[in-house]
Amino acid sequence: MNQPVEKTAAEAQAAIAEEFAFFSDWTERYQYLIDLGRQLPPFPQEWKNEDNRVHGCQSMVWLIPSGDPGHMHFDAASDSAIVSGLIALVLRVYSNRSAREIVDTEPTFIETIGLAKHLSPTRSNGLAAMLAKLKAQAASALV
């Protein structure tokens, strides 16, 4: 992705809030989300399997962790344009961080940028499911 890589999850969340503040309405913000989703790295077809699927999402979403407790990386994809944008935001905050930072970081950007009010209930549930799976994978790396 062409996004800058922030040093901490908190910096990433602050940068996301700043970027979304540029847009005056939710039509523009949804378009930005879709654009972010289009910038996700390619996701191999063979990774799109039941083991990697995030359940609780209306759209198909796949999430794969790699790395170790000191540096966890996540790859993810969706069949939905807006959900792909949500994935891009989540990965920006949580991927390439330590398992401890991932577990300890609350996704405040969701409320800060107004996503909580502008996502359908099914998308909100899916986002929560994705965050829960990602955090559970980080927590299991700490054991």
Protein Blocks (a to p, Z undefined) as FASTA:
>chain_A
ZZdcdfbfklmmmmmmmmmmmpmbfklmmmmmmmmmmmpccddfklmcfklpcghiabdc
ddddeddfklccdddddfbfklmmmmmmmmmmmgopafklmmmpccfklmmnommmmpcf
klmmmmmmmmmmmmmmmmmmmZZ
